[in-house]
Amino acid sequence: MAQRCARSSLTQPLSPFSTLSSPAPPSKHRPLSGSSLPYPGNTFGPEFASVLLFFALDWTRLSMGSAGNKGEKLPQLLVLLVLSCPVLAFYVYFMSFQVYVCVTPE
């Protein structure tokens, strides 16, 4: 017994670019272009430094882990494990305690 498929009620084929031609609904929010967003001035320096330190630690950790895994060298794998603790702390900080820009001034 052959099963019949229901016809689609769409009159036009779907396209990944079909939403580009439709106008966007009007927004109640102000546009962000040209406006300055609030950011506490005393936190930018420490956060920027923590991002740089995070990248340096994570790059070193991943390099040591890769080399230790390929060469099966225990000292490099131990460095990977030791550096995993501060990198994990940075992940928790960036996901939970980082200063976010949430509200635009009106």
Phi and psi restraints in degrees (range 20) as a CNS / XPLOR table:
assign (resid 1 and name C) (resid 2 and name N)
       (resid 2 and name CA) (resid 2 and name C) 1.0 -83.7 20.0 2
assign (resid 2 and name N) (resid 2 and name CA)
       (resid 2 and name C) (resid 3 and name N) 1.0 137.8 20.0 2
assign (resid 2 and name C) (resid 3 and name N)
       (resid 3 and name CA) (resid 3 and name C) 1.0 -99.0 20.0 2
assign (resid 3 and name N) (resid 3 and name CA)
       (resid 3 and name C) (resid 4 and name N) 1.0 133.5 20.0 2
assign (resid 3 and name C) (resid 4 and name N)
       (resid 4 and name CA) (resid 4 and name C) 1.0 -94.9 20.0 2
assign (resid 4 and name N) (resid 4 and name CA)
       (resid 4 and name C) (resid 5 and name N) 1.0 140.7 20.0 2
assign (resid 4 and name C) (resid 5 and name N)
       (resid 5 and name CA) (resid 5 and name C) 1.0 -92.9 20.0 2
assign (resid 5 and name N) (resid 5 and name CA)
       (resid 5 and name C) (resid 6 and name N) 1.0 141.7 20.0 2
assign (resid 5 and name C) (resid 6 and name N)
       (resid 6 and name CA) (resid 6 and name C) 1.0 -72.8 20.0 2
assign (resid 6 and name N) (resid 6 and name CA)
       (resid 6 and name C) (resid 7 and name N) 1.0 142.2 20.0 2
assign (resid 6 and name C) (resid 7 and name N)
       (resid 7 and name CA) (resid 7 and name C) 1.0 -74.9 20.0 2
assign (resid 7 and name N) (resid 7 and name CA)
       (resid 7 and name C) (resid 8 and name N) 1.0 144.4 20.0 2
assign (resid 7 and name C) (resid 8 and name N)
       (resid 8 and name CA) (resid 8 and name C) 1.0 -74.7 20.0 2
assign (resid 8 and name N) (resid 8 and name CA)
       (resid 8 and name C) (resid 9 and name N) 1.0 144.6 20.0 2
assign (resid 8 and name C) (resid 9 and name N)
       (resid 9 and name CA) (resid 9 and name C) 1.0 -83.4 20.0 2
assign (resid 9 and name N) (resid 9 and name CA)
       (resid 9 and name C) (resid 10 and name N) 1.0 -0.7 20.0 2
assign (resid 9 and name C) (resid 10 and name N)
       (resid 10 and name CA) (resid 10 and name C) 1.0 -76.1 20.0 2
assign (resid 10 and name N) (resid 10 and name CA)
       (resid 10 and name C) (resid 11 and name N) 1.0 135.8 20.0 2
assign (resid 10 and name C) (resid 11 and name N)
       (resid 11 and name CA) (resid 11 and name C) 1.0 -93.5 20.0 2
assign (resid 11 and name N) (resid 11 and name CA)
       (resid 11 and name C) (resid 12 and name N) 1.0 -21.6 20.0 2
assign (resid 11 and name C) (resid 12 and name N)
       (resid 12 and name CA) (resid 12 and name C) 1.0 -117.8 20.0 2
assign (resid 12 and name N) (resid 12 and name CA)
       (resid 12 and name C) (resid 13 and name N) 1.0 145.6 20.0 2
assign (resid 12 and name C) (resid 13 and name N)
       (resid 13 and name CA) (resid 13 and name C) 1.0 -69.4 20.0 2
assign (resid 13 and name N) (resid 13 and name CA)
       (resid 13 and name C) (resid 14 and name N) 1.0 148.1 20.0 2
assign (resid 13 and name C) (resid 14 and name N)
       (resid 14 and name CA) (resid 14 and name C) 1.0 -76.4 20.0 2
assign (resid 14 and name N) (resid 14 and name CA)
       (resid 14 and name C) (resid 15 and name N) 1.0 141.3 20.0 2
assign (resid 14 and name C) (resid 15 and name N)
       (resid 15 and name CA) (resid 15 and name C) 1.0 -134.6 20.0 2
assign (resid 15 and name N) (resid 15 and name CA)
       (resid 15 and name C) (resid 16 and name N) 1.0 145.4 20.0 2
assign (resid 15 and name C) (resid 16 and name N)
       (resid 16 and name CA) (resid 16 and name C) 1.0 -64.8 20.0 2
assign (resid 16 and name N) (resid 16 and name CA)
       (resid 16 and name C) (resid 17 and name N) 1.0 -17.2 20.0 2
assign (resid 16 and name C) (resid 17 and name N)
       (resid 17 and name CA) (resid 17 and name C) 1.0 -102.3 20.0 2
assign (resid 17 and name N) (resid 17 and name CA)
       (resid 17 and name C) (resid 18 and name N) 1.0 9.2 20.0 2
assign (resid 17 and name C) (resid 18 and name N)
       (resid 18 and name CA) (resid 18 and name C) 1.0 -68.4 20.0 2
assign (resid 18 and name N) (resid 18 and name CA)
       (resid 18 and name C) (resid 19 and name N) 1.0 -27.6 20.0 2
assign (resid 18 and name C) (resid 19 and name N)
       (resid 19 and name CA) (resid 19 and name C) 1.0 -79.4 20.0 2
assign (resid 19 and name N) (resid 19 and name CA)
       (resid 19 and name C) (resid 20 and name N) 1.0 -15.2 20.0 2
assign (resid 19 and name C) (resid 20 and name N)
       (resid 20 and name CA) (resid 20 and name C) 1.0 -72.2 20.0 2
assign (resid 20 and name N) (resid 20 and name CA)
       (resid 20 and name C) (resid 21 and name N) 1.0 -28.5 20.0 2
assign (resid 20 and name C) (resid 21 and name N)
       (resid 21 and name CA) (resid 21 and name C) 1.0 -84.4 20.0 2
assign (resid 21 and name N) (resid 21 and name CA)
       (resid 21 and name C) (resid 22 and name N) 1.0 -20.7 20.0 2
assign (resid 21 and name C) (resid 22 and name N)
       (resid 22 and name CA) (resid 22 and name C) 1.0 -81.4 20.0 2
assign (resid 22 and name N) (resid 22 and name CA)
       (resid 22 and name C) (resid 23 and name N) 1.0 140.6 20.0 2
assign (resid 22 and name C) (resid 23 and name N)
       (resid 23 and name CA) (resid 23 and name C) 1.0 -70.4 20.0 2
assign (resid 23 and name N) (resid 23 and name CA)
       (resid 23 and name C) (resid 24 and name N) 1.0 148.1 20.0 2
assign (resid 23 and name C) (resid 24 and name N)
       (resid 24 and name CA) (resid 24 and name C) 1.0 -76.3 20.0 2
assign (resid 24 and name N) (resid 24 and name CA)
       (resid 24 and name C) (resid 25 and name N) 1.0 145.7 20.0 2
assign (resid 24 and name C) (resid 25 and name N)
       (resid 25 and name CA) (resid 25 and name C) 1.0 -67.6 20.0 2
assign (resid 25 and name N) (resid 25 and name CA)
       (resid 25 and name C) (resid 26 and name N) 1.0 152.2 20.0 2
assign (resid 25 and name C) (resid 26 and name N)
       (resid 26 and name CA) (resid 26 and name C) 1.0 -64.0 20.0 2
assign (resid 26 and name N) (resid 26 and name CA)
       (resid 26 and name C) (resid 27 and name N) 1.0 141.8 20.0 2
assign (resid 26 and name C) (resid 27 and name N)
       (resid 27 and name CA) (resid 27 and name C) 1.0 -104.8 20.0 2
assign (resid 27 and name N) (resid 27 and name CA)
       (resid 27 and name C) (resid 28 and name N) 1.0 144.6 20.0 2
assign (resid 27 and name C) (resid 28 and name N)
       (resid 28 and name CA) (resid 28 and name C) 1.0 -84.4 20.0 2
assign (resid 28 and name N) (resid 28 and name CA)
       (resid 28 and name C) (resid 29 and name N) 1.0 -16.4 20.0 2
assign (resid 28 and name C) (resid 29 and name N)
       (resid 29 and name CA) (resid 29 and name C) 1.0 -88.6 20.0 2
assign (resid 29 and name N) (resid 29 and name CA)
       (resid 29 and name C) (resid 30 and name N) 1.0 152.7 20.0 2
assign (resid 29 and name C) (resid 30 and name N)
       (resid 30 and name CA) (resid 30 and name C) 1.0 -72.8 20.0 2
assign (resid 30 and name N) (resid 30 and name CA)
       (resid 30 and name C) (resid 31 and name N) 1.0 148.0 20.0 2
assign (resid 30 and name C) (resid 31 and name N)
       (resid 31 and name CA) (resid 31 and name C) 1.0 -68.6 20.0 2
assign (resid 31 and name N) (resid 31 and name CA)
       (resid 31 and name C) (resid 32 and name N) 1.0 148.0 20.0 2
assign (resid 31 and name C) (resid 32 and name N)
       (resid 32 and name CA) (resid 32 and name C) 1.0 -88.0 20.0 2
assign (resid 32 and name N) (resid 32 and name CA)
       (resid 32 and name C) (resid 33 and name N) 1.0 -8.7 20.0 2
assign (resid 32 and name C) (resid 33 and name N)
       (resid 33 and name CA) (resid 33 and name C) 1.0 -72.0 20.0 2
assign (resid 33 and name N) (resid 33 and name CA)
       (resid 33 and name C) (resid 34 and name N) 1.0 128.4 20.0 2
assign (resid 33 and name C) (resid 34 and name N)
       (resid 34 and name CA) (resid 34 and name C) 1.0 83.9 20.0 2
assign (resid 34 and name N) (resid 34 and name CA)
       (resid 34 and name C) (resid 35 and name N) 1.0 -5.1 20.0 2
assign (resid 34 and name C) (resid 35 and name N)
       (resid 35 and name CA) (resid 35 and name C) 1.0 -100.0 20.0 2
assign (resid 35 and name N) (resid 35 and name CA)
       (resid 35 and name C) (resid 36 and name N) 1.0 153.9 20.0 2
assign (resid 35 and name C) (resid 36 and name N)
       (resid 36 and name CA) (resid 36 and name C) 1.0 -99.0 20.0 2
assign (resid 36 and name N) (resid 36 and name CA)
       (resid 36 and name C) (resid 37 and name N) 1.0 132.1 20.0 2
assign (resid 36 and name C) (resid 37 and name N)
       (resid 37 and name CA) (resid 37 and name C) 1.0 -91.5 20.0 2
assign (resid 37 and name N) (resid 37 and name CA)
       (resid 37 and name C) (resid 38 and name N) 1.0 145.9 20.0 2
assign (resid 37 and name C) (resid 38 and name N)
       (resid 38 and name CA) (resid 38 and name C) 1.0 -70.8 20.0 2
assign (resid 38 and name N) (resid 38 and name CA)
       (resid 38 and name C) (resid 39 and name N) 1.0 132.7 20.0 2
assign (resid 38 and name C) (resid 39 and name N)
       (resid 39 and name CA) (resid 39 and name C) 1.0 -151.6 20.0 2
assign (resid 39 and name N) (resid 39 and name CA)
       (resid 39 and name C) (resid 40 and name N) 1.0 122.0 20.0 2
assign (resid 39 and name C) (resid 40 and name N)
       (resid 40 and name CA) (resid 40 and name C) 1.0 -59.0 20.0 2
assign (resid 40 and name N) (resid 40 and name CA)
       (resid 40 and name C) (resid 41 and name N) 1.0 124.8 20.0 2
assign (resid 40 and name C) (resid 41 and name N)
       (resid 41 and name CA) (resid 41 and name C) 1.0 -65.3 20.0 2
assign (resid 41 and name N) (resid 41 and name CA)
       (resid 41 and name C) (resid 42 and name N) 1.0 -28.7 20.0 2
assign (resid 41 and name C) (resid 42 and name N)
       (resid 42 and name CA) (resid 42 and name C) 1.0 -83.1 20.0 2
assign (resid 42 and name N) (resid 42 and name CA)
       (resid 42 and name C) (resid 43 and name N) 1.0 -1.9 20.0 2
assign (resid 42 and name C) (resid 43 and name N)
       (resid 43 and name CA) (resid 43 and name C) 1.0 -107.3 20.0 2
assign (resid 43 and name N) (resid 43 and name CA)
       (resid 43 and name C) (resid 44 and name N) 1.0 -11.6 20.0 2
assign (resid 43 and name C) (resid 44 and name N)
       (resid 44 and name CA) (resid 44 and name C) 1.0 -65.8 20.0 2
assign (resid 44 and name N) (resid 44 and name CA)
       (resid 44 and name C) (resid 45 and name N) 1.0 -45.8 20.0 2
assign (resid 44 and name C) (resid 45 and name N)
       (resid 45 and name CA) (resid 45 and name C) 1.0 -60.0 20.0 2
assign (resid 45 and name N) (resid 45 and name CA)
       (resid 45 and name C) (resid 46 and name N) 1.0 -52.4 20.0 2
assign (resid 45 and name C) (resid 46 and name N)
       (resid 46 and name CA) (resid 46 and name C) 1.0 -63.0 20.0 2
assign (resid 46 and name N) (resid 46 and name CA)
       (resid 46 and name C) (resid 47 and name N) 1.0 -36.4 20.0 2
assign (resid 46 and name C) (resid 47 and name N)
       (resid 47 and name CA) (resid 47 and name C) 1.0 -69.2 20.0 2
assign (resid 47 and name N) (resid 47 and name CA)
       (resid 47 and name C) (resid 48 and name N) 1.0 -39.9 20.0 2
assign (resid 47 and name C) (resid 48 and name N)
       (resid 48 and name CA) (resid 48 and name C) 1.0 -64.7 20.0 2
assign (resid 48 and name N) (resid 48 and name CA)
       (resid 48 and name C) (resid 49 and name N) 1.0 -42.4 20.0 2
assign (resid 48 and name C) (resid 49 and name N)
       (resid 49 and name CA) (resid 49 and name C) 1.0 -64.5 20.0 2
assign (resid 49 and name N) (resid 49 and name CA)
       (resid 49 and name C) (resid 50 and name N) 1.0 -36.9 20.0 2
assign (resid 49 and name C) (resid 50 and name N)
       (resid 50 and name CA) (resid 50 and name C) 1.0 -69.1 20.0 2
assign (resid 50 and name N) (resid 50 and name CA)
       (resid 50 and name C) (resid 51 and name N) 1.0 -32.9 20.0 2
assign (resid 50 and name C) (resid 51 and name N)
       (resid 51 and name CA) (resid 51 and name C) 1.0 -66.5 20.0 2
assign (resid 51 and name N) (resid 51 and name CA)
       (resid 51 and name C) (resid 52 and name N) 1.0 -43.4 20.0 2
assign (resid 51 and name C) (resid 52 and name N)
       (resid 52 and name CA) (resid 52 and name C) 1.0 -63.9 20.0 2
assign (resid 52 and name N) (resid 52 and name CA)
       (resid 52 and name C) (resid 53 and name N) 1.0 -42.7 20.0 2
assign (resid 52 and name C) (resid 53 and name N)
       (resid 53 and name CA) (resid 53 and name C) 1.0 -64.5 20.0 2
assign (resid 53 and name N) (resid 53 and name CA)
       (resid 53 and name C) (resid 54 and name N) 1.0 -39.6 20.0 2
assign (resid 53 and name C) (resid 54 and name N)
       (resid 54 and name CA) (resid 54 and name C) 1.0 -61.0 20.0 2
assign (resid 54 and name N) (resid 54 and name CA)
       (resid 54 and name C) (resid 55 and name N) 1.0 -46.3 20.0 2
assign (resid 54 and name C) (resid 55 and name N)
       (resid 55 and name CA) (resid 55 and name C) 1.0 -62.7 20.0 2
assign (resid 55 and name N) (resid 55 and name CA)
       (resid 55 and name C) (resid 56 and name N) 1.0 -41.0 20.0 2
assign (resid 55 and name C) (resid 56 and name N)
       (resid 56 and name CA) (resid 56 and name C) 1.0 -65.3 20.0 2
assign (resid 56 and name N) (resid 56 and name CA)
       (resid 56 and name C) (resid 57 and name N) 1.0 -45.3 20.0 2
assign (resid 56 and name C) (resid 57 and name N)
       (resid 57 and name CA) (resid 57 and name C) 1.0 -65.3 20.0 2
assign (resid 57 and name N) (resid 57 and name CA)
       (resid 57 and name C) (resid 58 and name N) 1.0 -43.8 20.0 2
assign (resid 57 and name C) (resid 58 and name N)
       (resid 58 and name CA) (resid 58 and name C) 1.0 -68.3 20.0 2
assign (resid 58 and name N) (resid 58 and name CA)
       (resid 58 and name C) (resid 59 and name N) 1.0 -39.1 20.0 2
assign (resid 58 and name C) (resid 59 and name N)
       (resid 59 and name CA) (resid 59 and name C) 1.0 -63.7 20.0 2
assign (resid 59 and name N) (resid 59 and name CA)
       (resid 59 and name C) (resid 60 and name N) 1.0 -44.3 20.0 2
assign (resid 59 and name C) (resid 60 and name N)
       (resid 60 and name CA) (resid 60 and name C) 1.0 -63.0 20.0 2
assign (resid 60 and name N) (resid 60 and name CA)
       (resid 60 and name C) (resid 61 and name N) 1.0 -43.1 20.0 2
assign (resid 60 and name C) (resid 61 and name N)
       (resid 61 and name CA) (resid 61 and name C) 1.0 -61.3 20.0 2
assign (resid 61 and name N) (resid 61 and name CA)
       (resid 61 and name C) (resid 62 and name N) 1.0 -46.7 20.0 2
assign (resid 61 and name C) (resid 62 and name N)
       (resid 62 and name CA) (resid 62 and name C) 1.0 -69.1 20.0 2
assign (resid 62 and name N) (resid 62 and name CA)
       (resid 62 and name C) (resid 63 and name N) 1.0 -36.1 20.0 2
assign (resid 62 and name C) (resid 63 and name N)
       (resid 63 and name CA) (resid 63 and name C) 1.0 -65.3 20.0 2
assign (resid 63 and name N) (resid 63 and name CA)
       (resid 63 and name C) (resid 64 and name N) 1.0 -45.5 20.0 2
assign (resid 63 and name C) (resid 64 and name N)
       (resid 64 and name CA) (resid 64 and name C) 1.0 -64.8 20.0 2
assign (resid 64 and name N) (resid 64 and name CA)
       (resid 64 and name C) (resid 65 and name N) 1.0 -39.9 20.0 2
assign (resid 64 and name C) (resid 65 and name N)
       (resid 65 and name CA) (resid 65 and name C) 1.0 -65.2 20.0 2
assign (resid 65 and name N) (resid 65 and name CA)
       (resid 65 and name C) (resid 66 and name N) 1.0 -40.6 20.0 2
assign (resid 65 and name C) (resid 66 and name N)
       (resid 66 and name CA) (resid 66 and name C) 1.0 -65.9 20.0 2
assign (resid 66 and name N) (resid 66 and name CA)
       (resid 66 and name C) (resid 67 and name N) 1.0 -46.7 20.0 2
assign (resid 66 and name C) (resid 67 and name N)
       (resid 67 and name CA) (resid 67 and name C) 1.0 -66.7 20.0 2
assign (resid 67 and name N) (resid 67 and name CA)
       (resid 67 and name C) (resid 68 and name N) 1.0 -39.6 20.0 2
assign (resid 67 and name C) (resid 68 and name N)
       (resid 68 and name CA) (resid 68 and name C) 1.0 -67.5 20.0 2
assign (resid 68 and name N) (resid 68 and name CA)
       (resid 68 and name C) (resid 69 and name N) 1.0 -34.8 20.0 2
assign (resid 68 and name C) (resid 69 and name N)
       (resid 69 and name CA) (resid 69 and name C) 1.0 -72.4 20.0 2
assign (resid 69 and name N) (resid 69 and name CA)
       (resid 69 and name C) (resid 70 and name N) 1.0 -41.4 20.0 2
assign (resid 69 and name C) (resid 70 and name N)
       (resid 70 and name CA) (resid 70 and name C) 1.0 -68.8 20.0 2
assign (resid 70 and name N) (resid 70 and name CA)
       (resid 70 and name C) (resid 71 and name N) 1.0 -38.7 20.0 2
assign (resid 70 and name C) (resid 71 and name N)
       (resid 71 and name CA) (resid 71 and name C) 1.0 -96.7 20.0 2
assign (resid 71 and name N) (resid 71 and name CA)
       (resid 71 and name C) (resid 72 and name N) 1.0 -0.7 20.0 2
assign (resid 71 and name C) (resid 72 and name N)
       (resid 72 and name CA) (resid 72 and name C) 1.0 51.5 20.0 2
assign (resid 72 and name N) (resid 72 and name CA)
       (resid 72 and name C) (resid 73 and name N) 1.0 50.5 20.0 2
assign (resid 72 and name C) (resid 73 and name N)
       (resid 73 and name CA) (resid 73 and name C) 1.0 -106.4 20.0 2
assign (resid 73 and name N) (resid 73 and name CA)
       (resid 73 and name C) (resid 74 and name N) 1.0 122.9 20.0 2
assign (resid 73 and name C) (resid 74 and name N)
       (resid 74 and name CA) (resid 74 and name C) 1.0 -67.0 20.0 2
assign (resid 74 and name N) (resid 74 and name CA)
       (resid 74 and name C) (resid 75 and name N) 1.0 -41.0 20.0 2
assign (resid 74 and name C) (resid 75 and name N)
       (resid 75 and name CA) (resid 75 and name C) 1.0 -60.1 20.0 2
assign (resid 75 and name N) (resid 75 and name CA)
       (resid 75 and name C) (resid 76 and name N) 1.0 -39.4 20.0 2
assign (resid 75 and name C) (resid 76 and name N)
       (resid 76 and name CA) (resid 76 and name C) 1.0 -69.9 20.0 2
assign (resid 76 and name N) (resid 76 and name CA)
       (resid 76 and name C) (resid 77 and name N) 1.0 -34.4 20.0 2
assign (resid 76 and name C) (resid 77 and name N)
       (resid 77 and name CA) (resid 77 and name C) 1.0 -70.2 20.0 2
assign (resid 77 and name N) (resid 77 and name CA)
       (resid 77 and name C) (resid 78 and name N) 1.0 -32.2 20.0 2
assign (resid 77 and name C) (resid 78 and name N)
       (resid 78 and name CA) (resid 78 and name C) 1.0 -68.1 20.0 2
assign (resid 78 and name N) (resid 78 and name CA)
       (resid 78 and name C) (resid 79 and name N) 1.0 -37.1 20.0 2
assign (resid 78 and name C) (resid 79 and name N)
       (resid 79 and name CA) (resid 79 and name C) 1.0 -62.9 20.0 2
assign (resid 79 and name N) (resid 79 and name CA)
       (resid 79 and name C) (resid 80 and name N) 1.0 -39.7 20.0 2
assign (resid 79 and name C) (resid 80 and name N)
       (resid 80 and name CA) (resid 80 and name C) 1.0 -57.7 20.0 2
assign (resid 80 and name N) (resid 80 and name CA)
       (resid 80 and name C) (resid 81 and name N) 1.0 -47.0 20.0 2
assign (resid 80 and name C) (resid 81 and name N)
       (resid 81 and name CA) (resid 81 and name C) 1.0 -67.4 20.0 2
assign (resid 81 and name N) (resid 81 and name CA)
       (resid 81 and name C) (resid 82 and name N) 1.0 -39.3 20.0 2
assign (resid 81 and name C) (resid 82 and name N)
       (resid 82 and name CA) (resid 82 and name C) 1.0 -67.1 20.0 2
assign (resid 82 and name N) (resid 82 and name CA)
       (resid 82 and name C) (resid 83 and name N) 1.0 -40.9 20.0 2
assign (resid 82 and name C) (resid 83 and name N)
       (resid 83 and name CA) (resid 83 and name C) 1.0 -76.2 20.0 2
assign (resid 83 and name N) (resid 83 and name CA)
       (resid 83 and name C) (resid 84 and name N) 1.0 -12.8 20.0 2
assign (resid 83 and name C) (resid 84 and name N)
       (resid 84 and name CA) (resid 84 and name C) 1.0 -69.0 20.0 2
assign (resid 84 and name N) (resid 84 and name CA)
       (resid 84 and name C) (resid 85 and name N) 1.0 -29.7 20.0 2
assign (resid 84 and name C) (resid 85 and name N)
       (resid 85 and name CA) (resid 85 and name C) 1.0 -66.3 20.0 2
assign (resid 85 and name N) (resid 85 and name CA)
       (resid 85 and name C) (resid 86 and name N) 1.0 -51.8 20.0 2
assign (resid 85 and name C) (resid 86 and name N)
       (resid 86 and name CA) (resid 86 and name C) 1.0 -67.3 20.0 2
assign (resid 86 and name N) (resid 86 and name CA)
       (resid 86 and name C) (resid 87 and name N) 1.0 -31.7 20.0 2
assign (resid 86 and name C) (resid 87 and name N)
       (resid 87 and name CA) (resid 87 and name C) 1.0 -66.5 20.0 2
assign (resid 87 and name N) (resid 87 and name CA)
       (resid 87 and name C) (resid 88 and name N) 1.0 -39.3 20.0 2
assign (resid 87 and name C) (resid 88 and name N)
       (resid 88 and name CA) (resid 88 and name C) 1.0 -62.5 20.0 2
assign (resid 88 and name N) (resid 88 and name CA)
       (resid 88 and name C) (resid 89 and name N) 1.0 -39.6 20.0 2
assign (resid 88 and name C) (resid 89 and name N)
       (resid 89 and name CA) (resid 89 and name C) 1.0 -63.2 20.0 2
assign (resid 89 and name N) (resid 89 and name CA)
       (resid 89 and name C) (resid 90 and name N) 1.0 -39.4 20.0 2
assign (resid 89 and name C) (resid 90 and name N)
       (resid 90 and name CA) (resid 90 and name C) 1.0 -64.7 20.0 2
assign (resid 90 and name N) (resid 90 and name CA)
       (resid 90 and name C) (resid 91 and name N) 1.0 -40.9 20.0 2
assign (resid 90 and name C) (resid 91 and name N)
       (resid 91 and name CA) (resid 91 and name C) 1.0 -59.5 20.0 2
assign (resid 91 and name N) (resid 91 and name CA)
       (resid 91 and name C) (resid 92 and name N) 1.0 -45.0 20.0 2
assign (resid 91 and name C) (resid 92 and name N)
       (resid 92 and name CA) (resid 92 and name C) 1.0 -63.1 20.0 2
assign (resid 92 and name N) (resid 92 and name CA)
       (resid 92 and name C) (resid 93 and name N) 1.0 -42.6 20.0 2
assign (resid 92 and name C) (resid 93 and name N)
       (resid 93 and name CA) (resid 93 and name C) 1.0 -61.8 20.0 2
assign (resid 93 and name N) (resid 93 and name CA)
       (resid 93 and name C) (resid 94 and name N) 1.0 -48.0 20.0 2
assign (resid 93 and name C) (resid 94 and name N)
       (resid 94 and name CA) (resid 94 and name C) 1.0 -67.7 20.0 2
assign (resid 94 and name N) (resid 94 and name CA)
       (resid 94 and name C) (resid 95 and name N) 1.0 -29.6 20.0 2
assign (resid 94 and name C) (resid 95 and name N)
       (resid 95 and name CA) (resid 95 and name C) 1.0 -84.9 20.0 2
assign (resid 95 and name N) (resid 95 and name CA)
       (resid 95 and name C) (resid 96 and name N) 1.0 -26.6 20.0 2
assign (resid 95 and name C) (resid 96 and name N)
       (resid 96 and name CA) (resid 96 and name C) 1.0 -116.6 20.0 2
assign (resid 96 and name N) (resid 96 and name CA)
       (resid 96 and name C) (resid 97 and name N) 1.0 -38.3 20.0 2
assign (resid 96 and name C) (resid 97 and name N)
       (resid 97 and name CA) (resid 97 and name C) 1.0 -115.1 20.0 2
assign (resid 97 and name N) (resid 97 and name CA)
       (resid 97 and name C) (resid 98 and name N) 1.0 2.2 20.0 2
assign (resid 97 and name C) (resid 98 and name N)
       (resid 98 and name CA) (resid 98 and name C) 1.0 -69.2 20.0 2
assign (resid 98 and name N) (resid 98 and name CA)
       (resid 98 and name C) (resid 99 and name N) 1.0 147.1 20.0 2
assign (resid 98 and name C) (resid 99 and name N)
       (resid 99 and name CA) (resid 99 and name C) 1.0 -76.3 20.0 2
assign (resid 99 and name N) (resid 99 and name CA)
       (resid 99 and name C) (resid 100 and name N) 1.0 122.9 20.0 2
assign (resid 99 and name C) (resid 100 and name N)
       (resid 100 and name CA) (resid 100 and name C) 1.0 -108.6 20.0 2
assign (resid 100 and name N) (resid 100 and name CA)
       (resid 100 and name C) (resid 101 and name N) 1.0 152.3 20.0 2
assign (resid 100 and name C) (resid 101 and name N)
       (resid 101 and name CA) (resid 101 and name C) 1.0 -93.9 20.0 2
assign (resid 101 and name N) (resid 101 and name CA)
       (resid 101 and name C) (resid 102 and name N) 1.0 107.3 20.0 2
assign (resid 101 and name C) (resid 102 and name N)
       (resid 102 and name CA) (resid 102 and name C) 1.0 -109.9 20.0 2
assign (resid 102 and name N) (resid 102 and name CA)
       (resid 102 and name C) (resid 103 and name N) 1.0 -32.7 20.0 2
assign (resid 102 and name C) (resid 103 and name N)
       (resid 103 and name CA) (resid 103 and name C) 1.0 -121.5 20.0 2
assign (resid 103 and name N) (resid 103 and name CA)
       (resid 103 and name C) (resid 104 and name N) 1.0 135.4 20.0 2
assign (resid 103 and name C) (resid 104 and name N)
       (resid 104 and name CA) (resid 104 and name C) 1.0 -92.5 20.0 2
assign (resid 104 and name N) (resid 104 and name CA)
       (resid 104 and name C) (resid 105 and name N) 1.0 142.6 20.0 2
assign (resid 104 and name C) (resid 105 and name N)
       (resid 105 and name CA) (resid 105 and name C) 1.0 -69.5 20.0 2
assign (resid 105 and name N) (resid 105 and name CA)
       (resid 105 and name C) (resid 106 and name N) 1.0 143.6 20.0 2
